[in-house]
Structure formats: structure tokens, C-alpha cells
Amino acid sequence: IDINMGCPDKSIVDQGAGAALMKNPKRAREIIRAAKKGAGDLPVSVKTRIGWSENEIESWLAELLSEKPAAIIVHGRTKKQSFAGTADWDAIKRAVEIAKGSGVVIIGNGDIKSRKDGVRKAKESGVDGIMVGRGVLGNPWFFNHKVKIENVPVAERLEAMIEHARLFEKFLKGTKNYNVIKKHYAVYASGFDGAKGLRTELMGTKSAKQAWHVVKRFLRKNRV
Ligand SMILES: Cc1cc2nc3c(=O)[nH]c(=O)nc-3n(C[C@H](O)[C@H](O)[C@H](O)COP(=O)(O)O)c2cc1C
């Protein structure tokens, strides 16, 4: 169970949730305690940022560590930064130092561009693990060090997109609306001739099956 204490979205922080919990450590600690109590054997982790408007990793991490979650995932940005600027991996490194000896796993997150970049950032900061967000969007080959996305033929990328959509429907039908997969379509279908038109067509689909027909037609008409 991963508790989100990092989301900067206005609709979330206005409720006092997500990143707003950094401003209310007492509440944050109560939530971790309650989650751990109810979770039984399931590990409870916290995903958070380095601070609200400044780097507050020293005091904020100390609050979290005192509740001993199984892991803390640190996105190296403040709430104020949202997704702008760069992730501060020195602050993540500091988090590792602060947590030393606590038994709490520290996972670093932010701006990891490739598997190689992730391994380097992990070594330099000393984190126990890394978490990747935007880097894997439209690129399920991210973790395969033998494959570079630029070298994957467009047809293969689009086939992966359709497989993704089918799996999305298989596992999430009734839980998530089909439209959620469209943000992935937008990334898979980019960076090649005709991508814009293809995206427009994909946005109008209502199922993975329809998306597959759109892709088949596109591949028949275009040499990509
Ligand atoms: C579209 C989008 C949706 C996200 N949704 C979540 C979420 O639901 N829960 C969460 O913990 N982080 C969420 N994040 C934040 C990412 O997990 C991650 O912390 C952030 O993107 C920085 O890592 P990156 O540079 O590897 O993308 C989201 C990020 C993006 C771009």
C-alpha cells in the first residue's frame, strides 16, 4: 500500500491530501499509523517530495521515519516545482543518509531518462531502488538495456501500444474508463510521419479493438 504524499494537483492539495500532507506532519503520521494497523502483513510505503516550497527533507523525512513505513519514495522536487525544473538528487542522497540505520527502504525518483541513467543515479545517491515515471510512457522497452526506443520500428511500437490497450481492458475493465489509455496513445503515437493524424483517430476510439483497426489502416497506408 503506497500512500501518496506528493501529488501537487490543486484538486488534491485543496483537500489537504497528496503533497499538502507535508504541511501537516501530524496528520501524515496518523495516516501511516492507521494504514499500518489496517494493512496486516501488507507493507505500507509513502511516496513524497522533498518539501512544499523549499527543500525540507531533514525535518519532513524525520517525521515519516518515526512511523517506520516499509519504504519512502522520494521525488526530488518540491510541491511548488510541480513537474518543472529538475529533480534534486543531492536532496535524495541526503534522504539516504538521514534514513541510514532506520531499516526504511529509500527509493529515488525524478527525471530518470534511461536504465543507464537510473543505475548511475542510484549508485551516486546510494538509494535502495529507483522509481521511473514519465520515462516509461510509450516506451515499455525502457528496462531492456539492449533496446533503444529510437531503433524500434514504428510498427512494433504501435503493436506494443495495442497490446498495452488490450491488457488495460483485460485487467481494468469496469475499474478504469477506456479513455485513460489515451494518454499512453499520445506518447506511443508521436515522433514519426503521420503521427498527428494517427493520434487524432486514436482519440476517437472507444475500445482496444477499434484502436487496432485504426493502427492496421495506418500501417497499410504509411511506410513507417
Ligand atoms: C501524468 C502523471 C500522473 C502521475 N500520477 C501519479 C500517481 O497517481 N501517484 C504517484 O505517486 N505519482 C504520480 N505521478 C508522479 C510520478 O510518479 C513521478 O513522481 C514523477 O513523474 C517524477 O518522476 P519522473 O521524472 O520519472 O516522471 C504522476 C506523474 C505524471 C506525469
The ligand as an SDF file (V2000), in Angstrom:
LIG
                    3D

 31 33  0  0  0  0  0  0  0  0999 V2000
    0.5530   12.0200  -15.7400 C   0  0  0  0  0  0  0  0  0  0  0  0
    1.1960   11.7130  -14.4050 C   0  0  0  0  0  0  0  0  0  0  0  0
    0.4410   11.0740  -13.4170 C   0  0  0  0  0  0  0  0  0  0  0  0
    1.0060   10.7720  -12.1840 C   0  0  0  0  0  0  0  0  0  0  0  0
    0.2600   10.1140  -11.2480 N   0  0  0  0  0  0  0  0  0  0  0  0
    0.8240    9.7320  -10.0810 C   0  0  0  0  0  0  0  0  0  0  0  0
    0.0910    8.9730   -9.1270 C   0  0  0  0  0  0  0  0  0  0  0  0
   -1.0890    8.6500   -9.3290 O   0  0  0  0  0  0  0  0  0  0  0  0
    0.7070    8.6140   -7.9830 N   0  0  0  0  0  0  0  0  0  0  0  0
    2.0170    8.9510   -7.7350 C   0  0  0  0  0  0  0  0  0  0  0  0
    2.5480    8.5830   -6.6810 O   0  0  0  0  0  0  0  0  0  0  0  0
    2.7310    9.6840   -8.6120 N   0  0  0  0  0  0  0  0  0  0  0  0
    2.1690   10.0710   -9.7710 C   0  0  0  0  0  0  0  0  0  0  0  0
    2.9000   10.8070  -10.6730 N   0  0  0  0  0  0  0  0  0  0  0  0
    4.2570   11.2420  -10.3290 C   0  0  0  0  0  0  0  0  0  0  0  0
    5.2960   10.2260  -10.7660 C   0  0  0  0  0  0  0  0  0  0  0  0
    5.1300    9.0270  -10.0390 O   0  0  0  0  0  0  0  0  0  0  0  0
    6.7140   10.7330  -10.5130 C   0  0  0  0  0  0  0  0  0  0  0  0
    6.8900   11.0180   -9.1440 O   0  0  0  0  0  0  0  0  0  0  0  0
    7.0610   11.9790  -11.3010 C   0  0  0  0  0  0  0  0  0  0  0  0
    6.5280   11.9320  -12.6130 O   0  0  0  0  0  0  0  0  0  0  0  0
    8.5760   12.1880  -11.3590 C   0  0  0  0  0  0  0  0  0  0  0  0
    9.2240   11.0640  -11.8990 O   0  0  0  0  0  0  0  0  0  0  0  0
    9.6640   11.0020  -13.4530 P   0  0  0  0  0  0  0  0  0  0  0  0
   10.5760   12.1730  -13.6980 O   0  0  0  0  0  0  0  0  0  0  0  0
   10.3410    9.6630  -13.5920 O   0  0  0  0  0  0  0  0  0  0  0  0
    8.4100   11.1140  -14.2560 O   0  0  0  0  0  0  0  0  0  0  0  0
    2.3540   11.1340  -11.9100 C   0  0  0  0  0  0  0  0  0  0  0  0
    3.0980   11.7860  -12.9030 C   0  0  0  0  0  0  0  0  0  0  0  0
    2.5450   12.0810  -14.1380 C   0  0  0  0  0  0  0  0  0  0  0  0
    3.3900   12.7850  -15.1770 C   0  0  0  0  0  0  0  0  0  0  0  0
  1  2  1  0
  2  3  1  0
  2 30  2  0
  3  4  2  0
  4  5  1  0
  4 28  1  0
  5  6  2  0
  6  7  1  0
  6 13  1  0
  7  8  2  0
  7  9  1  0
  9 10  1  0
 10 11  2  0
 10 12  1  0
 12 13  2  0
 13 14  1  0
 14 15  1  0
 14 28  1  0
 15 16  1  0
 16 17  1  0
 16 18  1  0
 18 19  1  0
 18 20  1  0
 20 21  1  0
 20 22  1  0
 22 23  1  0
 23 24  1  0
 24 25  2  0
 24 26  1  0
 24 27  1  0
 28 29  2  0
 29 30  1  0
 30 31  1  0
M  END
$$$$
